[in-house]
Amino acid sequence: NYDLKFRGPVKIKEALAQSLNLPSVKILYLAGVEDTIDLAQKMGITTLTDRKRYGLSLVLGGGEVTLLEETSAYGVFAQDGIRNAPTPILSMTAHDGGILEEFTPSPAKALDPQIARLITSILSSNDLRAPVFGEKNYLTLASIPSAAKTGTTQEYRDAWTVGYTPDITVGVWVGNNDNTQMHEAPGAAAAAPLWY
């Protein structure tokens, strides 16, 4: 765990909300690396291509994923299991008002809606995350219902936060472009304030 504390047996929902590593590794072991990568691909992750490279450390960031793909995958939770491909342009109009190009959505079911809602319930519960992140943290938007998850890589080289409401999913990455260590800044302290 990024705070170097071991908490013993915990409920799965507590492990997810509090970003606990050991339960996450055990869950990946039980779910299976191959099946997990298959699900990640259904949710829009395309960068995990060399499957023989990945083991149980995958759940702890042992595979490189772009922030855009990570944010898009969290959008599946926000949309009750439906995946919509990210697009930078919704439409382009000519000077005469004619439409030159228009995005056509192609939603696809990536996850059972009940599972997506359960994940959202866990990631939006301040009571569940408070034991690690404190009662007052940057993962709760005062009057806006939201869900959020942080991540911190080994030696504090990367910190990220991805959060969503039913209307928008936003991801934030903080780190040094040369991959040098930051000053012990976990995702909750380095990236979450920008997400907030």
Short mmCIF file of the C-alpha atoms (twelve columns), coordinates in Angstrom:
data_MODEL
# 
_entry.id   MODEL 
# 
loop_
_atom_site.group_PDB 
_atom_site.id 
_atom_site.type_symbol 
_atom_site.label_atom_id 
_atom_site.label_alt_id 
_atom_site.label_comp_id 
_atom_site.label_asym_id 
_atom_site.label_seq_id 
_atom_site.Cartn_x 
_atom_site.Cartn_y 
_atom_site.Cartn_z 
_atom_site.pdbx_PDB_model_num 
ATOM 1   C CA . ASN A 1   0.000   0.000   0.000   1 
ATOM 2   C CA . TYR A 2   1.288   3.466   -0.782  1 
ATOM 3   C CA . ASP A 3   1.146   4.396   2.904   1 
ATOM 4   C CA . LEU A 4   3.165   1.246   3.784   1 
ATOM 5   C CA . LYS A 5   0.508   0.045   6.261   1 
ATOM 6   C CA . PHE A 6   -0.943  -3.481  6.283   1 
ATOM 7   C CA . ARG A 7   -4.584  -3.666  7.341   1 
ATOM 8   C CA . GLY A 8   -5.207  -7.418  7.500   1 
ATOM 9   C CA . PRO A 9   -8.521  -8.859  6.264   1 
ATOM 10  C CA . VAL A 10  -10.826 -6.246  4.719   1 
ATOM 11  C CA . LYS A 11  -13.983 -6.297  2.641   1 
ATOM 12  C CA . ILE A 12  -13.549 -6.031  -1.124  1 
ATOM 13  C CA . LYS A 13  -15.399 -2.717  -1.215  1 
ATOM 14  C CA . GLU A 14  -13.033 -1.291  1.432   1 
ATOM 15  C CA . ALA A 15  -10.010 -2.521  -0.506  1 
ATOM 16  C CA . LEU A 16  -11.179 -0.800  -3.705  1 
ATOM 17  C CA . ALA A 17  -12.202 2.462   -2.044  1 
ATOM 18  C CA . GLN A 18  -8.963  2.650   -0.043  1 
ATOM 19  C CA . SER A 19  -6.612  1.606   -2.890  1 
ATOM 20  C CA . LEU A 20  -5.246  -1.372  -0.960  1 
ATOM 21  C CA . ASN A 21  -2.732  -3.401  -2.935  1 
ATOM 22  C CA . LEU A 22  -2.731  -6.893  -1.423  1 
ATOM 23  C CA . PRO A 23  -6.483  -7.492  -1.815  1 
ATOM 24  C CA . SER A 24  -6.251  -6.133  -5.372  1 
ATOM 25  C CA . VAL A 25  -3.542  -8.634  -6.263  1 
ATOM 26  C CA . LYS A 26  -5.586  -11.476 -4.765  1 
ATOM 27  C CA . ILE A 27  -8.668  -10.422 -6.730  1 
ATOM 28  C CA . LEU A 28  -6.652  -10.392 -9.962  1 
ATOM 29  C CA . TYR A 29  -5.344  -13.852 -9.076  1 
ATOM 30  C CA . LEU A 30  -8.908  -15.126 -8.595  1 
ATOM 31  C CA . ALA A 31  -10.277 -13.381 -11.700 1 
ATOM 32  C CA . GLY A 32  -7.324  -14.386 -13.868 1 
ATOM 33  C CA . VAL A 33  -4.950  -12.142 -15.768 1 
ATOM 34  C CA . GLU A 34  -6.199  -13.240 -19.221 1 
ATOM 35  C CA . ASP A 35  -9.879  -12.683 -18.409 1 
ATOM 36  C CA . THR A 36  -9.047  -9.341  -16.821 1 
ATOM 37  C CA . ILE A 37  -7.179  -8.169  -19.923 1 
ATOM 38  C CA . ASP A 38  -10.141 -9.309  -22.049 1 
ATOM 39  C CA . LEU A 39  -12.471 -7.176  -19.909 1 
ATOM 40  C CA . ALA A 40  -10.068 -4.221  -20.033 1 
ATOM 41  C CA . GLN A 41  -10.103 -4.429  -23.828 1 
ATOM 42  C CA . LYS A 42  -13.907 -4.467  -23.874 1 
ATOM 43  C CA . MET A 43  -13.750 -1.300  -21.780 1 
ATOM 44  C CA . GLY A 44  -11.426 0.410   -24.271 1 
ATOM 45  C CA . ILE A 45  -7.883  -0.399  -23.102 1 
ATOM 46  C CA . THR A 46  -5.859  -1.257  -26.222 1 
ATOM 47  C CA . THR A 47  -2.291  -0.836  -24.954 1 
ATOM 48  C CA . LEU A 48  -2.041  -4.172  -23.104 1 
ATOM 49  C CA . THR A 49  -0.968  -6.097  -26.197 1 
ATOM 50  C CA . ASP A 50  1.915   -8.348  -25.133 1 
ATOM 51  C CA . ARG A 51  0.009   -10.616 -22.759 1 
ATOM 52  C CA . LYS A 52  3.020   -12.698 -21.752 1 
ATOM 53  C CA . ARG A 53  4.522   -9.577  -20.117 1 
ATOM 54  C CA . TYR A 54  1.760   -9.267  -17.547 1 
ATOM 55  C CA . GLY A 55  1.267   -10.999 -14.240 1 
ATOM 56  C CA . LEU A 56  -0.339  -10.140 -10.935 1 
ATOM 57  C CA . SER A 57  1.483   -6.792  -10.820 1 
ATOM 58  C CA . LEU A 58  -0.845  -5.662  -13.631 1 
ATOM 59  C CA . VAL A 59  -3.399  -4.584  -11.028 1 
ATOM 60  C CA . LEU A 60  -0.740  -2.348  -9.447  1 
ATOM 61  C CA . GLY A 61  0.205   -0.574  -12.656 1 
ATOM 62  C CA . GLY A 62  2.432   -3.277  -14.154 1 
ATOM 63  C CA . GLY A 63  1.212   -2.404  -17.651 1 
ATOM 64  C CA . GLU A 64  1.387   0.914   -19.451 1 
ATOM 65  C CA . VAL A 65  -1.991  2.476   -20.216 1 
ATOM 66  C CA . THR A 66  -2.569  5.964   -21.569 1 
ATOM 67  C CA . LEU A 67  -4.524  8.475   -19.529 1 
ATOM 68  C CA . LEU A 68  -7.054  8.790   -22.364 1 
ATOM 69  C CA . GLU A 69  -7.715  5.041   -22.357 1 
ATOM 70  C CA . GLU A 70  -7.905  4.901   -18.561 1 
ATOM 71  C CA . THR A 71  -10.341 7.815   -18.486 1 
ATOM 72  C CA . SER A 72  -12.423 6.298   -21.285 1 
ATOM 73  C CA . ALA A 73  -12.595 2.961   -19.437 1 
ATOM 74  C CA . TYR A 74  -13.875 4.697   -16.287 1 
ATOM 75  C CA . GLY A 75  -16.550 6.237   -18.493 1 
ATOM 76  C CA . VAL A 76  -17.991 2.714   -18.773 1 
ATOM 77  C CA . PHE A 77  -18.776 2.827   -15.045 1 
ATOM 78  C CA . ALA A 78  -20.326 6.271   -15.439 1 
ATOM 79  C CA . GLN A 79  -22.597 4.997   -18.222 1 
ATOM 80  C CA . ASP A 80  -23.818 1.865   -16.396 1 
ATOM 81  C CA . GLY A 81  -21.622 -0.517  -18.385 1 
ATOM 82  C CA . ILE A 82  -21.925 1.076   -21.833 1 
ATOM 83  C CA . ARG A 83  -18.722 2.035   -23.638 1 
ATOM 84  C CA . ASN A 84  -18.551 5.036   -25.924 1 
ATOM 85  C CA . ALA A 85  -15.322 5.613   -27.816 1 
ATOM 86  C CA . PRO A 86  -13.593 8.894   -26.954 1 
ATOM 87  C CA . THR A 87  -13.756 11.505  -29.678 1 
ATOM 88  C CA . PRO A 88  -12.148 14.928  -29.846 1 
ATOM 89  C CA . ILE A 89  -14.660 16.379  -32.328 1 
ATOM 90  C CA . LEU A 90  -18.434 16.097  -32.182 1 
ATOM 91  C CA . SER A 91  -19.081 17.974  -35.409 1 
ATOM 92  C CA . MET A 92  -17.568 20.380  -37.914 1 
ATOM 93  C CA . THR A 93  -19.655 22.919  -39.781 1 
ATOM 94  C CA . ALA A 94  -18.838 24.815  -42.957 1 
ATOM 95  C CA . HIS A 95  -19.181 28.580  -43.235 1 
ATOM 96  C CA . ASP A 96  -22.576 28.116  -44.913 1 
ATOM 97  C CA . GLY A 97  -23.890 25.993  -42.010 1 
ATOM 98  C CA . GLY A 98  -23.506 22.661  -43.769 1 
ATOM 99  C CA . ILE A 99  -22.183 19.807  -41.653 1 
ATOM 100 C CA . LEU A 100 -18.766 18.657  -42.851 1 
ATOM 101 C CA . GLU A 101 -18.326 15.918  -40.320 1 
ATOM 102 C CA . GLU A 102 -20.384 14.636  -37.435 1 
ATOM 103 C CA . PHE A 103 -19.589 12.072  -34.776 1 
ATOM 104 C CA . THR A 104 -21.896 9.083   -34.813 1 
ATOM 105 C CA . PRO A 105 -21.973 7.347   -31.455 1 
ATOM 106 C CA . SER A 106 -21.642 3.582   -31.436 1 
ATOM 107 C CA . PRO A 107 -22.299 2.538   -27.838 1 
ATOM 108 C CA . ALA A 108 -21.403 -1.031  -26.906 1 
ATOM 109 C CA . LYS A 109 -22.133 -3.014  -23.772 1 
ATOM 110 C CA . ALA A 110 -18.842 -3.659  -21.986 1 
ATOM 111 C CA . LEU A 111 -20.006 -4.522  -18.493 1 
ATOM 112 C CA . ASP A 112 -23.151 -5.690  -16.736 1 
ATOM 113 C CA . PRO A 113 -25.031 -2.566  -15.551 1 
ATOM 114 C CA . GLN A 114 -25.311 -3.862  -11.979 1 
ATOM 115 C CA . ILE A 115 -21.536 -4.344  -11.757 1 
ATOM 116 C CA . ALA A 116 -20.944 -0.826  -13.075 1 
ATOM 117 C CA . ARG A 117 -23.391 0.579   -10.507 1 
ATOM 118 C CA . LEU A 118 -21.725 -1.390  -7.710  1 
ATOM 119 C CA . ILE A 119 -18.290 -0.002  -8.665  1 
ATOM 120 C CA . THR A 120 -19.768 3.504   -8.792  1 
ATOM 121 C CA . SER A 121 -21.344 3.021   -5.370  1 
ATOM 122 C CA . ILE A 122 -17.995 1.985   -3.895  1 
ATOM 123 C CA . LEU A 123 -15.963 4.723   -5.599  1 
ATOM 124 C CA . SER A 124 -18.447 7.401   -4.524  1 
ATOM 125 C CA . SER A 125 -18.548 6.408   -0.847  1 
ATOM 126 C CA . ASN A 126 -16.568 8.808   1.295   1 
ATOM 127 C CA . ASP A 127 -17.274 6.593   4.313   1 
ATOM 128 C CA . LEU A 128 -15.451 3.699   2.633   1 
ATOM 129 C CA . ARG A 129 -12.416 5.753   1.567   1 
ATOM 130 C CA . ALA A 130 -12.095 7.875   4.732   1 
ATOM 131 C CA . PRO A 131 -9.894  5.424   6.712   1 
ATOM 132 C CA . VAL A 132 -7.063  6.026   4.205   1 
ATOM 133 C CA . PHE A 133 -7.874  9.387   2.610   1 
ATOM 134 C CA . GLY A 134 -9.513  11.138  5.564   1 
ATOM 135 C CA . GLU A 135 -13.023 12.553  5.926   1 
ATOM 136 C CA . LYS A 136 -12.084 15.694  4.014   1 
ATOM 137 C CA . ASN A 137 -10.374 14.821  0.749   1 
ATOM 138 C CA . TYR A 138 -10.258 15.861  -2.892  1 
ATOM 139 C CA . LEU A 139 -12.265 12.844  -4.064  1 
ATOM 140 C CA . THR A 140 -15.677 14.153  -3.045  1 
ATOM 141 C CA . LEU A 141 -17.319 16.998  -4.948  1 
ATOM 142 C CA . ALA A 142 -19.445 18.829  -2.395  1 
ATOM 143 C CA . SER A 143 -22.932 18.834  -3.910  1 
ATOM 144 C CA . ILE A 144 -22.242 16.870  -7.100  1 
ATOM 145 C CA . PRO A 145 -22.609 13.072  -6.962  1 
ATOM 146 C CA . SER A 146 -19.282 11.706  -8.181  1 
ATOM 147 C CA . ALA A 147 -17.005 8.695   -8.012  1 
ATOM 148 C CA . ALA A 148 -13.194 8.760   -8.045  1 
ATOM 149 C CA . LYS A 149 -10.125 6.535   -7.855  1 
ATOM 150 C CA . THR A 150 -6.481  7.418   -7.317  1 
ATOM 151 C CA . GLY A 151 -3.274  5.659   -8.222  1 
ATOM 152 C CA . THR A 152 0.371   6.020   -7.302  1 
ATOM 153 C CA . THR A 153 3.241   4.156   -8.934  1 
ATOM 154 C CA . GLN A 154 6.346   2.806   -7.257  1 
ATOM 155 C CA . GLU A 155 8.768   5.472   -6.068  1 
ATOM 156 C CA . TYR A 156 6.129   8.165   -6.704  1 
ATOM 157 C CA . ARG A 157 6.955   8.476   -10.408 1 
ATOM 158 C CA . ASP A 158 3.289   8.795   -11.413 1 
ATOM 159 C CA . ALA A 159 0.192   9.967   -9.608  1 
ATOM 160 C CA . TRP A 160 -3.260  9.939   -11.148 1 
ATOM 161 C CA . THR A 161 -6.901  10.442  -10.323 1 
ATOM 162 C CA . VAL A 162 -9.852  9.503   -12.490 1 
ATOM 163 C CA . GLY A 163 -13.312 10.605  -11.481 1 
ATOM 164 C CA . TYR A 164 -16.726 10.784  -13.024 1 
ATOM 165 C CA . THR A 165 -20.299 11.947  -12.741 1 
ATOM 166 C CA . PRO A 166 -23.110 10.638  -14.960 1 
ATOM 167 C CA . ASP A 167 -22.227 13.443  -17.409 1 
ATOM 168 C CA . ILE A 168 -18.424 13.594  -17.568 1 
ATOM 169 C CA . THR A 169 -15.329 11.540  -16.837 1 
ATOM 170 C CA . VAL A 170 -12.078 13.354  -16.107 1 
ATOM 171 C CA . GLY A 171 -8.584  11.930  -15.671 1 
ATOM 172 C CA . VAL A 172 -5.529  13.699  -14.265 1 
ATOM 173 C CA . TRP A 173 -1.907  12.513  -14.404 1 
ATOM 174 C CA . VAL A 174 0.921   14.158  -12.513 1 
ATOM 175 C CA . GLY A 175 4.580   13.253  -12.900 1 
ATOM 176 C CA . ASN A 176 7.893   14.293  -14.354 1 
ATOM 177 C CA . ASN A 177 8.346   13.894  -18.103 1 
ATOM 178 C CA . ASP A 178 11.765  12.308  -17.556 1 
ATOM 179 C CA . ASN A 179 10.241  9.663   -15.211 1 
ATOM 180 C CA . THR A 180 12.155  10.907  -12.170 1 
ATOM 181 C CA . GLN A 181 10.657  10.506  -8.732  1 
ATOM 182 C CA . MET A 182 8.341   13.150  -7.337  1 
ATOM 183 C CA . HIS A 183 8.565   14.177  -3.690  1 
ATOM 184 C CA . GLU A 184 6.525   11.300  -2.208  1 
ATOM 185 C CA . ALA A 185 3.320   12.648  -3.686  1 
ATOM 186 C CA . PRO A 186 0.556   10.032  -3.912  1 
ATOM 187 C CA . GLY A 187 -2.346  10.394  -6.349  1 
ATOM 188 C CA . ALA A 188 -4.622  11.673  -3.581  1 
ATOM 189 C CA . ALA A 189 -2.256  14.587  -2.881  1 
ATOM 190 C CA . ALA A 190 -0.711  15.290  -6.296  1 
ATOM 191 C CA . ALA A 191 -3.446  14.585  -8.861  1 
ATOM 192 C CA . ALA A 192 -6.712  14.704  -6.908  1 
ATOM 193 C CA . PRO A 193 -6.565  18.467  -6.189  1 
ATOM 194 C CA . LEU A 194 -6.431  19.078  -9.960  1 
ATOM 195 C CA . TRP A 195 -9.343  16.685  -10.527 1 
ATOM 196 C CA . TYR A 196 -11.342 18.347  -7.752  1 
# 
